Amino acid sequence: MGLGSIFKSFNQLLIKLKKMRNLALFTALILSCLIHKLYAQETFESKTALLADRIEQIHKSEKEALKKELEQINQDIEQQKINVTDAEIKKKHLAETHAKNIENQMDTIQIELAELINQKANGKLNSNRVKINDQYTLSWPKEKDSIKKNNGGESRTTTQLVLAGGVNNAFVNQHFAHSDFRYWGSHFYELGITLNTRLSKTSNLLHLKYGLTFQYNNLRATDNRYFQETNNETYLVKNTDHALQESRFRNVYMTFPIHLEFDWTKVETKDGKAVFRTHRSFRAGIGGYVGVNLDTKQFIEYDTPTGYNETIQHNDFNTQNFIYGLSAYVGHKSTSLYVKYDLNALFTSNSFNYHQASLGIRYDFN
């Protein structure tokens, strides 16, 4: 394993982390668009710019450090200070160490980003425009331009906290029987924020619902199997050495859902004027989503005579970088039955492929 192969695998991680930098910034921006506190001493854009610079510096410093250490190992091989086998092991260990360093520092930045959004929500930061880079700047209307409430009713555009969870599975050619994954053991979770805009000035029936959510899709394979990547294809293989206590394949997506929502909440009348409210009666929505893959991991756990072992494999496993699909829900007030189906294949280059589907309960807290 030379410099080329080491950097090939390491650069895959860097590409994904670089993508996470932009995604983290856009996440902060979209969430901040929902917040109308405008007066504070510090600016939101200056804080996000500092976080972006730190992310870029982390990538650069870890990559440079790894390069120097690998070059030193190659020199040691030439000077016969270390044999090739030990050098390969050492190179692999160094790549994993620097990758872990990046992941740990990203966790810290994500915590700071969450705190930054919280400060924005509490009115401690002020801005209605944020600079992404030298070419792009996002802006949104100040509070004076927002839609006013109507006679004690709701604004024409409202916000909801979305929570969903249930069972998740993956199927080949829409064959839902005899799945390779546990029906009740494979789960999904979804968390996000949506905007809900009434489409008519006089009717409360039709709404456009759109926003930002994070999906956590888990697949637990049957028959003591786990995913293995071979020749750019990813298949389930049987573990013949151990009885697996856990074999879980997890993908995390950031998605942008959009639905046409039907809300049968009645329009009330106050002082001779119509008062509109939502999420007070039966609701149904149909639409879809697009998004990006933030993270792919496989968790393998098993017992041995020497004790319990847990392995977490950080790899893209040739999964798709982007996701898109169809979704729908039907329910009463804030609670709905929710279904979603990925139109894109789970993996990029398999001769046959999986499509994920989920069924669960969804809560829209208005």
Residue pairs with C-beta under 8 A, 6 or more apart in sequence:
1 88
1 91
1 92
2 74
3 67
3 70
3 71
3 74
6 66
6 70
6 91
6 92
6 95
7 67
9 95
10 63
10 66
10 95
10 98
10 99
12 316
13 99
13 102
13 314
14 59
14 63
14 102
16 294
16 295
16 316
17 55
17 59
17 102
17 106
18 59
19 292
19 294
19 321
20 55
20 106
20 294
21 52
21 55
21 56
22 132
23 254
23 292
23 294
24 51
24 55
24 109
24 110
24 113
25 48
25 51
25 52
25 132
26 132
27 113
27 212
27 254
28 44
28 48
28 113
28 116
28 117
29 48
29 130
29 132
29 138
30 212
31 117
31 120
31 193
31 212
32 44
32 117
32 120
32 127
32 130
33 140
34 159
34 193
34 195
35 120
35 121
36 143
36 146
37 120
37 121
37 122
37 123
37 124
37 126
38 123
38 126
38 128
38 142
38 143
39 123
39 126
40 123
40 124
40 125
40 126
41 124
41 126
42 124
42 125
42 126
43 125
43 126
43 127
44 116
44 120
44 125
44 126
44 127
44 130
45 127
45 129
45 130
45 131
47 116
47 125
48 116
48 130
49 131
51 109
51 112
51 113
51 116
54 109
55 106
55 109
58 102
58 105
58 106
59 102
62 98
62 101
62 102
63 98
65 98
66 94
66 95
66 98
69 94
70 91
70 94
73 82
73 87
73 90
73 91
73 94
74 87
76 82
76 87
77 83
77 84
77 87
82 90
99 314
103 314
116 125
119 125
128 139
128 140
128 141
128 142
129 137
129 138
129 139
129 140
130 137
130 138
130 139
131 137
132 138
146 155
147 155
147 156
147 157
148 155
149 155
150 156
150 273
150 274
150 275
150 276
151 270
151 271
151 273
151 274
151 275
152 270
152 275
153 268
153 270
153 274
153 275
153 276
153 277
154 276
154 277
154 278
154 366
156 197
156 198
156 276
157 195
157 196
157 197
157 198
158 195
158 196
158 278
158 366
159 193
159 194
159 195
159 196
159 366
160 193
160 194
160 196
160 211
160 279
160 364
160 365
160 366
161 192
161 193
161 364
161 365
162 190
162 191
162 192
162 193
162 194
162 211
162 213
162 362
162 363
162 364
162 365
163 190
163 191
163 362
163 363
163 365
164 188
164 189
164 190
164 191
164 338
164 360
164 361
164 362
164 363
165 187
165 188
165 189
165 190
165 360
165 361
166 187
166 188
166 338
166 358
166 359
166 360
166 361
167 183
167 184
167 186
167 187
167 188
167 358
167 359
167 360
168 186
168 187
168 188
168 217
168 218
168 219
168 356
168 357
168 358
169 176
169 179
169 181
169 183
169 186
169 219
169 356
169 357
169 358
170 179
170 180
170 181
170 219
170 346
170 354
170 355
170 356
170 357
171 179
171 354
171 355
171 357
172 352
172 353
172 354
172 355
173 352
174 355
176 357
179 222
180 221
180 222
180 225
180 236
180 354
181 219
181 220
181 221
181 222
182 220
182 221
182 222
185 220
186 218
186 219
186 220
187 218
188 215
188 216
188 217
188 218
188 358
188 360
189 215
189 216
190 213
190 214
190 215
190 216
190 362
191 213
191 214
192 211
192 212
192 213
192 214
192 255
192 257
193 211
193 212
193 213
194 209
194 210
194 211
194 212
194 213
194 257
194 364
195 209
195 210
195 211
196 207
196 208
196 209
196 261
196 278
196 366
197 207
197 208
197 209
197 210
198 204
198 206
198 207
198 276
198 278
199 206
199 207
199 208
200 206
202 274
203 267
204 263
204 265
204 266
204 267
204 276
204 277
204 278
205 262
205 263
205 264
206 260
206 261
206 262
207 260
207 261
207 262
207 263
207 278
208 258
208 259
208 260
208 261
209 257
209 258
209 259
209 260
209 261
209 285
209 287
210 256
210 257
210 258
210 259
211 256
211 257
212 254
212 255
212 256
213 254
213 255
213 256
213 257
213 289
214 252
214 253
214 254
214 255
214 294
215 252
215 253
215 255
215 291
216 250
216 251
216 252
217 250
217 251
217 252
217 253
217 356
217 358
218 248
218 249
218 250
219 248
219 249
219 250
219 356
220 246
220 247
220 248
220 249
221 227
221 236
221 247
221 249
223 238
224 238
224 239
224 243
224 244
224 247
225 236
225 237
225 238
225 239
225 247
226 236
226 237
226 239
226 244
226 247
226 249
226 298
226 300
227 234
227 235
227 236
227 237
227 249
227 298
227 317
228 234
228 235
228 236
228 237
229 315
229 317
229 318
232 318
232 349
233 318
233 347
233 349
233 350
233 351
234 317
234 318
234 319
234 347
234 350
235 350
239 247
239 300
239 302
242 302
242 303
242 304
242 309
243 302
243 303
244 300
244 301
244 302
245 301
245 302
245 303
246 299
246 300
246 301
246 302
246 310
247 298
247 299
247 300
247 301
248 298
248 299
249 296
249 297
249 298
249 317
250 295
250 296
250 297
250 298
250 299
251 293
251 295
251 296
251 319
251 346
252 293
252 294
252 295
252 296
253 291
253 292
253 293
253 294
253 323
254 291
254 292
254 294
255 289
255 290
255 291
255 323
256 289
256 290
256 291
257 287
257 288
257 289
257 327
258 287
258 288
258 289
259 285
259 286
259 287
259 288
259 327
259 328
259 329
260 285
260 286
260 287
261 283
261 284
261 285
262 283
262 284
262 285
263 278
263 279
263 281
263 283
264 281
264 282
264 283
265 277
265 278
265 279
265 280
265 281
266 280
266 281
267 274
267 275
267 276
268 274
268 275
268 277
269 275
278 366
279 333
279 334
279 364
279 366
280 333
281 332
281 333
282 330
282 331
282 332
283 329
283 330
283 331
283 332
283 333
283 336
283 364
284 328
284 329
284 330
284 331
284 336
285 328
285 329
285 330
285 336
286 327
286 328
287 326
287 327
287 328
288 324
288 325
288 326
288 327
289 323
289 324
289 325
289 327
289 340
290 322
290 323
290 324
291 322
291 323
291 324
292 321
292 322
292 323
293 316
293 319
293 320
293 321
293 322
293 323
296 315
296 316
296 317
296 319
297 312
297 313
297 314
297 315
298 312
298 313
298 315
298 317
299 310
299 311
299 312
299 313
300 310
300 311
300 312
300 313
301 308
301 309
301 310
301 311
302 308
302 309
303 309
317 347
318 347
318 348
318 349
318 350
319 346
319 347
319 348
320 344
320 345
320 346
320 347
320 348
322 344
323 342
323 344
324 342
324 343
324 344
325 340
325 341
325 342
325 343
325 344
326 340
326 341
326 343
327 338
327 339
327 340
327 341
328 338
328 339
328 340
329 336
329 337
329 338
329 339
329 362
330 336
330 337
331 337
331 362
334 363
334 364
334 365
334 366
335 361
335 362
335 363
336 361
336 362
336 363
336 364
337 359
337 360
337 361
337 362
338 358
338 359
338 360
338 361
338 362
339 357
339 358
339 359
339 360
340 357
340 358
341 355
341 356
341 357
341 358
342 355
342 356
342 357
343 355
344 355
345 353
345 354
345 355
346 353
346 354
346 355
346 356
347 353
347 354
